[in-house]
Amino acid sequence: MKKSKIEGRLEVQNKVDDTETVTLYLYGDIGNNEWWYDVSLRGIRRALQGKEFSNLEIHVNSNGGDVFESIAIANYLKNLDAEVTIIIESMAASGMSIIAMAGDKVFIRDNAMLMIHNAWTVAMGNADELRKVADDLDKIGTSFSKTYMGRFVGTEDELKVLLDEETLLTAEEALQLGLVDEIKNFSGSEDLVQGKVVEDAKNEILNKYAGTEKVTTEKESNVFNNLLNTLTGGI
């Protein structure tokens, strides 16, 4: 999936009317070098250094980035001695969706989205080296699953369907699957709060995305067969 560049922003603010709350903005690409990437654990720690707070409000908009840095940031936030609230302003994709799972409360704007997928990489090497890369990606995928399962309302097999399909979830779908707690409406109408998840609604979401790969594979197979028939004269 092609992603557009998100302008970077790592900024911290104290709320004037609430001295117990610090607001943090995490926008842009995630990486382990704060000079090259917009969001890094070192940058976050530096931004929060010396500040006293019991509530941390984090606004996010990111296409993701380095998997291990994302997991490290999520674990750091999870272990803070503060109530952490994540607000998805536009996109929480890939590594940023991992970070979002660290929130004690996770809100999403009704016009925002969340994207989850299996780990991927670009690799070069011989067959043995590439097999090792694939095995390593499977292990990273297990780490992803453990993170999402802290919130996901279904089984690991159901989650795997969504990860395999590189699923882009609407705010309503993310809420229904338990990945967020509340939808903040852009229009100012009443917010939607996570309640009892309706099994039929969850299954509808899973079934919608589970069919994607099968349909795509069948189309690709038909295209290949048609081309083969053309080249061989239909023999």
C-alpha positions as CSV (number, residue, x, y, z in Angstrom):
1,M,0.0,0.0,0.0
2,K,1.5,3.3,-1.1
3,K,1.6,5.9,1.7
4,S,1.9,9.6,1.4
5,K,4.5,11.5,3.5
6,I,3.2,12.9,6.8
7,E,4.9,16.1,8.0
8,G,6.9,15.3,11.1
9,R,6.1,16.7,14.5
10,L,7.3,15.8,18.0
11,E,6.1,18.4,20.4
12,V,5.2,18.6,24.0
13,Q,2.9,21.1,25.7
14,N,1.6,21.7,29.2
15,K,-2.1,22.5,29.5
16,V,-2.7,25.9,31.0
17,D,-5.9,24.9,32.7
18,D,-4.7,21.4,33.8
19,T,-1.2,21.3,35.4
20,E,-1.5,17.5,35.8
21,T,-1.7,16.9,32.1
22,V,1.0,17.0,29.5
23,T,0.1,16.9,25.7
24,L,2.5,15.2,23.3
25,Y,2.2,15.3,19.5
26,L,3.7,12.3,17.5
27,Y,3.5,13.0,13.8
28,G,5.6,11.5,11.0
29,D,7.9,8.5,10.6
30,I,9.2,6.3,13.4
31,G,12.9,5.4,13.8
32,N,15.7,5.0,16.3
33,N,17.5,8.2,15.4
34,E,15.8,11.5,16.4
35,W,17.9,13.4,13.9
36,W,16.6,11.4,10.9
37,Y,13.2,10.4,12.0
38,D,10.3,12.4,13.4
39,V,9.3,10.1,16.2
40,S,11.8,8.2,18.4
41,L,12.0,6.9,21.9
42,R,15.0,9.1,22.6
43,G,13.1,12.1,21.4
44,I,10.0,11.3,23.5
45,R,12.1,10.8,26.6
46,R,13.9,14.1,26.0
47,A,10.6,15.9,25.5
48,L,9.1,14.6,28.8
49,Q,12.3,14.9,30.8
50,G,11.9,17.0,33.9
51,K,8.1,17.3,33.5
52,E,5.7,16.2,36.3
53,F,2.4,14.9,35.2
54,S,-0.2,12.3,36.1
55,N,-1.9,12.3,32.7
56,L,-0.3,12.1,29.3
57,E,-2.4,13.0,26.3
58,I,-0.8,11.8,23.0
59,H,-2.0,12.9,19.6
60,V,-0.8,10.7,16.7
61,N,-0.7,10.8,12.9
62,S,1.9,8.4,11.3
63,N,2.4,5.9,8.6
64,G,4.6,3.9,10.9
65,G,8.3,3.0,10.7
66,D,10.8,0.9,12.5
67,V,9.2,-2.1,14.2
68,F,11.5,-2.4,17.1
69,E,11.5,1.4,17.9
70,S,7.7,1.2,17.8
71,I,7.6,-1.7,20.2
72,A,10.1,0.1,22.5
73,I,8.0,3.3,22.5
74,A,4.8,1.3,23.3
75,N,6.5,-0.5,26.2
76,Y,7.9,2.8,27.5
77,L,4.4,4.4,27.5
78,K,2.8,1.3,29.0
79,N,5.2,1.5,32.0
80,L,4.8,5.2,32.7
81,D,3.4,6.1,36.1
82,A,0.7,8.1,34.4
83,E,-2.7,7.7,32.7
84,V,-1.9,7.6,29.0
85,T,-4.6,8.7,26.5
86,I,-3.9,8.2,22.8
87,I,-5.9,10.2,20.2
88,I,-5.7,9.1,16.6
89,E,-6.0,12.3,14.6
90,S,-5.8,11.0,11.1
91,M,-3.8,7.8,10.6
92,A,-2.2,5.2,13.0
93,A,-0.6,2.8,10.6
94,S,1.8,0.0,11.1
95,G,4.2,0.9,13.9
96,M,2.0,3.7,15.1
97,S,-0.9,1.3,15.5
98,I,1.4,-0.7,17.9
99,I,2.2,2.5,19.8
100,A,-1.5,3.3,20.0
101,M,-2.2,0.0,21.8
102,A,-0.2,1.3,24.8
103,G,-2.9,3.8,25.7
104,D,-5.0,3.3,28.8
105,K,-7.6,4.9,26.7
106,V,-7.5,5.1,22.9
107,F,-9.7,7.6,21.0
108,I,-10.0,8.0,17.3
109,R,-11.5,10.8,15.2
110,D,-14.5,9.6,13.2
111,N,-12.7,10.6,9.9
112,A,-9.4,8.9,11.0
113,M,-8.2,5.4,10.3
114,L,-6.0,2.6,11.8
115,M,-4.0,0.1,9.7
116,I,-2.6,-3.2,10.9
117,H,-0.4,-5.7,9.0
118,N,2.2,-8.4,9.2
119,A,5.9,-7.4,9.5
120,W,7.6,-6.9,6.1
121,T,11.1,-5.9,4.9
122,V,13.3,-5.6,1.9
123,A,16.0,-8.3,1.7
124,M,18.8,-9.6,-0.5
125,G,20.7,-12.8,-0.3
126,N,20.7,-16.5,-1.2
127,A,17.9,-18.9,-0.5
128,D,19.1,-19.8,3.0
129,E,19.5,-16.2,4.0
130,L,16.0,-15.3,2.7
131,R,14.4,-18.2,4.5
132,K,16.0,-16.9,7.7
133,V,14.6,-13.4,7.0
134,A,11.1,-15.0,6.6
135,D,11.5,-16.9,9.9
136,D,12.5,-13.7,11.6
137,L,9.5,-11.9,10.2
138,D,7.3,-14.6,11.6
139,K,8.8,-14.0,15.0
140,I,8.2,-10.3,14.7
141,G,4.6,-11.0,13.7
142,T,4.2,-12.9,17.0
143,S,5.2,-9.8,18.8
144,F,2.7,-7.8,16.8
145,S,-0.1,-10.3,17.7
146,K,0.7,-10.1,21.4
147,T,0.4,-6.3,21.3
148,Y,-2.9,-6.2,19.5
149,M,-4.4,-9.1,21.5
150,G,-4.3,-6.9,24.6
151,R,-7.3,-5.1,23.0
152,F,-8.6,-7.2,20.2
153,V,-12.0,-8.8,21.0
154,G,-11.5,-11.9,18.9
155,T,-9.2,-14.9,18.7
156,E,-5.6,-14.9,17.4
157,D,-6.8,-16.7,14.3
158,E,-9.3,-13.9,13.6
159,L,-6.6,-11.3,14.2
160,K,-4.3,-13.2,11.8
161,V,-6.9,-12.7,9.0
162,L,-6.7,-8.9,9.4
163,L,-2.9,-8.9,9.7
164,D,-2.5,-11.1,6.6
165,E,-4.7,-8.7,4.6
166,E,-2.9,-5.5,5.6
167,T,-6.2,-4.1,6.8
168,L,-7.1,-0.5,6.8
169,L,-9.8,0.0,9.4
170,T,-12.3,2.8,9.7
171,A,-13.0,4.4,13.0
172,E,-16.2,2.4,13.4
173,E,-14.4,-0.9,12.5
174,A,-11.6,-0.2,15.0
175,L,-14.1,0.5,17.7
176,Q,-16.1,-2.7,16.9
177,L,-12.9,-4.8,17.1
178,G,-11.9,-3.3,20.5
179,L,-8.8,-1.6,19.2
180,V,-10.1,1.8,20.3
181,D,-12.4,2.8,23.1
182,E,-14.2,5.8,21.7
183,I,-14.8,7.7,18.5
184,K,-14.5,11.5,18.7
185,N,-16.9,12.9,16.1
186,F,-15.6,15.7,13.8
187,S,-19.1,17.1,13.4
188,G,-19.5,17.7,17.1
189,S,-22.3,15.1,17.4
190,E,-22.4,12.6,20.2
191,D,-19.3,10.5,20.5
192,L,-19.5,6.7,20.1
193,V,-18.2,4.7,23.1
194,Q,-17.0,1.1,23.1
195,G,-19.6,-1.1,24.7
196,K,-20.4,-4.7,24.3
197,V,-19.1,-5.9,21.0
198,V,-21.7,-7.4,18.8
199,E,-20.4,-10.8,17.5
200,D,-22.3,-10.5,14.2
201,A,-20.8,-7.1,13.5
202,K,-17.3,-8.3,14.3
203,N,-17.8,-11.3,12.0
204,E,-19.0,-9.1,9.2
205,I,-15.8,-7.1,9.4
206,L,-13.6,-10.3,9.4
207,N,-15.5,-11.8,6.5
208,K,-15.2,-8.6,4.5
209,Y,-11.4,-8.6,4.7
210,A,-10.9,-12.4,4.7
211,G,-12.3,-12.6,1.1
212,T,-9.8,-10.0,-0.3
213,E,-6.9,-12.4,-0.8
214,K,-9.0,-15.1,-2.3
215,V,-10.6,-12.8,-4.8
216,T,-7.3,-11.2,-5.8
217,T,-5.7,-14.6,-6.2
218,E,-8.5,-15.9,-8.4
219,K,-8.3,-12.7,-10.6
220,E,-4.5,-13.1,-11.0
221,S,-4.9,-16.8,-11.8
222,N,-7.5,-16.0,-14.5
223,V,-5.3,-13.3,-16.0
224,F,-2.4,-15.7,-16.1
225,N,-4.5,-18.5,-17.7
226,N,-5.8,-16.1,-20.3
227,L,-2.3,-14.9,-21.2
228,L,-1.1,-18.5,-21.4
229,N,-4.0,-19.5,-23.7
230,T,-3.2,-16.6,-25.9
231,L,0.5,-17.5,-26.2
232,T,-0.2,-21.2,-26.8
233,G,-3.1,-20.7,-29.1
234,G,-5.5,-22.1,-26.6
235,I,-3.8,-25.6,-26.5
